[in-house]
């Protein structure tokens, strides 16, 4: 893996905006094409193989959590547990997820799994592909995200009747861009689709149905809104009363994989696995470790320790559900820039990567997105 300087395209901002990518420079530079990351074919093969294997391991871990009633590790209230189990046993479909890897050229390690509401999808799929075609049209990229999204939605059409899906998110520009992109892929696959702000989803108390603005019953809802927020704001009780007459994507079982609590569970099931970092629900013997909330976003409330001394911390509003402790991984250092590889799984298959880099060791909402290509 190399970090290589690159010239900026003329009118690059306009080119991004013409693709509907409007948050390239919000609160500082986010999309950064002043350099790119180059991977060898062997490195890409390793990432692809690890993604496929870790996805299967995560599915095993969901089974393990349910069979051993480890709900307290995830702060899942008792009233919501059966709902999760049903969504799992009935194999409610999961479209996507993003594994975040640390990779130093030799060791490839799972840092966490963004399994419920992963973002940076549009830039990983479309934006960096257009950059490649304009700048290095003779090169390749680990990126079949778009094709796999359309293919998986096409596959799901056989099982979803009626073929109308509502796509719901908050109305900030990043969430809307990501959800509209996923909606477009579903439209290309033949679904009738409709965007609705998450706060506009109605609840008809007398019939216990979720309804849209025109009072239509919402049978399929793809949400870019995490389950831990749904639990926190009391919405989860309505999901249970509705009894799956409305089916939500991602499904409820993804809350287990989106929690950092899955990291110690994976280590318990697969001790010393080469893709895993040691992880526990207490520090144990670890002296160099990352302390992570069971639920958090954008690196909030994460603290890195070396020799039991904090070396970097992030503030935030998370942590009330507890913390996990994960062996510290030394991210590579490219002139003070530290990359994390986001590897996508779409419809059960590895689909491509996006790189986020930061001058900090903790990836946060100020971390930049940098394109990549494959050498040779």
URVENQUI-V220764 format. One record per pair of residues at least 4 apart in sequence whose C-alpha atoms are under 6 Angstrom apart, sorted by the first residue. I is the first residue (numbers start at 1). J is the second residue. Records with the same first field share a line. If there is no record, write none. Layout:
BEGIN
I = J  J
END
This chain:
BEGIN
1 = 38  39
2 = 37  38
3 = 36  37
4 = 35  36
5 = 34  35
6 = 34  35
7 = 34
8 = 34
16 = 21
17 = 21  22
24 = 30  31
25 = 29  30
30 = 368  369
31 = 368  369
32 = 369  370
36 = 370  371  372
37 = 372
38 = 372  373  374
39 = 374  375
40 = 374  375
48 = 350
50 = 54
51 = 350
52 = 350
63 = 67
65 = 69  70
71 = 76
84 = 252  253
86 = 90
87 = 92
88 = 253
92 = 251
94 = 250
95 = 346  347
96 = 345  346
97 = 114  115  344  345
98 = 113  114  342  343  344
99 = 113  342  343
100 = 111  112  341  342
101 = 109  110  111  340  341
102 = 108  109  331  340
103 = 107  108
104 = 332
108 = 275
109 = 275  276
110 = 275  276
114 = 118  258
115 = 257  258
116 = 254  258
117 = 224  226
122 = 126  178
123 = 127  128
124 = 128  354
125 = 145  146
128 = 371
131 = 135
132 = 136  137
133 = 137
140 = 373  374
141 = 373  374
142 = 352
143 = 351  352
144 = 351  352
145 = 351  352
148 = 152
150 = 185  189
152 = 347
153 = 186  189
154 = 189
163 = 191  192
164 = 191  192  193
165 = 193  220  221
166 = 193  194  195  221
167 = 195  221  222  223
168 = 195  196  197  198  223
169 = 197  198  223  224
170 = 197  198
171 = 176
173 = 177
176 = 180
186 = 191
187 = 191
201 = 212
202 = 210  211  212
203 = 209  210  211
204 = 208  209
208 = 242
209 = 242
210 = 217  218
211 = 215  216  217  218
212 = 216
219 = 246
220 = 246  247
221 = 248
222 = 248  249
230 = 235  236
231 = 236
257 = 262
259 = 294  295
260 = 294
261 = 294
264 = 279  280
266 = 270
267 = 271
277 = 327
278 = 326  327
279 = 325  326
280 = 324  325
281 = 324
283 = 325
287 = 307  308
288 = 305  306  307  328
289 = 304  305  326  327  328
290 = 303  304  325  326  328
291 = 302  303  324  325
292 = 302  323  324
293 = 319  322  323
294 = 322  323
296 = 300  318
298 = 364  365
299 = 363  364
300 = 314  315  316
301 = 314  315  316
302 = 313  314
303 = 312  313
304 = 310  311  312
305 = 309  310  311
331 = 338
332 = 338
333 = 337  338
336 = 359
337 = 358  359
338 = 357  358
339 = 356  357
340 = 355  356
341 = 355
342 = 353  354  355
343 = 352  353
344 = 350  351  352
345 = 349  350  351
355 = 369  370
356 = 368  369
357 = 367  368
358 = 367
363 = 367
END
